[in-house]
Amino acid sequence: MTAPVLGKLIWGDLLFRERRQEGLRPERDADQLSATSHVARLLSRDVTKVINVPLLCDEPNCGVAGALYNMTIPNVDNWRRFSQSEGAGSEAIPSIYQDEHIGPKVVLHIMDGLTAQYAAGPIGNPNYAFAHCTLYASTDPVALDATALRQIEEWRKEAKLPPIGRRAEWLQMAEELGVGQFREESIVVQAVGFPK
């Protein structure tokens, strides 16, 4: 798949070419850049159905490392270009999700909010995490991410941290592309408890 944002290829990306040194002078090639990413072979060829289990967590550049992020960024190479500073490239995440090898295969999203993290993610950081003791489930990844975003914004406000704001605007675009529902009034959250 291609997207207008260029990414610097590194070892592990399909199109990366290793530089070779000959003699005493190394080659001085320009950085290898590409506007192309490839879906993981396991997902594109072998898997027919997916149950996506993302974490309820923030992401410093995309805003939310939720259902859409979890099904796209870890499953393509040259992914760094989609999570660059201040959301540059993040708007491609909904389009990547719509690829025939990804989104149509996902039958359920179960967001792990047992321990929620509202800052310094997506790598675990106990300074910004707490026991939320909640699991969220939906067939709509945008609704799930929008709900997580609103909750994270509340926690960040309580902790006197700046809002995620513009970094998660790509979630609104996901609704415009028909991936799911972003507007709060379009999302029904139903609490289900366990019998005592």
Buried (B, 14 or more C-beta within 10 A) or exposed (E): BEBEBBBEBEEEBEEBEEEEEEEEEEEEEEEBEBEBBBBBEEBBEEEEEBEBEBBBBBBBBBBBBBBBBBBBBEBBBBBBBBBBEEBBBBBBBBBBBBBEBBBEBBEEBBBBBEBBBBBBBBEEBEEBBEEBEBEBEBEBBBBBBBBBBEBBBEBBEEEEBEEBEEBBEBBBBBBEBEBBBBEEEEBEEEEEEEEE
